[in-house]
Every structure is written in structure tokens, then in C-alpha cells.
Amino acid sequence: MSIKRLTLNIRPSMVFLLRFILEGYDNMFVLTTLDKKAGLVEIQYCQCMEKELATILKEIGDEIGIRDVNA
């Protein structure tokens, strides 16, 4: 089992929403805020959950304002 990390730049006001949504998946994802003012966050997840995370981010991407994605 491999743990992966994804760094996202989102609208700063949406950090709480992303955290709330990911917490609903019962510890499948761990969100860390790297810079709240810049909206820079990191998501840690098991490689087996990669497709689910991609689906979630695709569904809410416009709402949270994903501006940059770095794997």
C-alpha cells in the first residue's frame, strides 16, 4: 500500500469546504493546509483511492476554484 500526496492551490475561502467533504470519507484522505492565505493544501491518500479522489475533485473543482494541481 503506497501513500501518495497531491498539492492543490484552491480559493482560500474554500479550504474548509474541501476539508469537510474529505472528512466525510472516514479517514480515506488527510488534508493538510500548507498556506491558508494562499489556499495551498496537500491531500494524502492511499494509491487505491486515487480514482475516487479524482472524481471528487472533478465534481467540486469549479466550486473550490482549483487553480493549480501538482502531483
Secondary structure, DSSP 8 states (H G I E B T S, - for coil): --EEEEEEE--GGGHHHHHHHHHTTSSSEEEEEEETTTTEEEEEEEGGGHHHHHHHHHHHHHHHT--EEE-
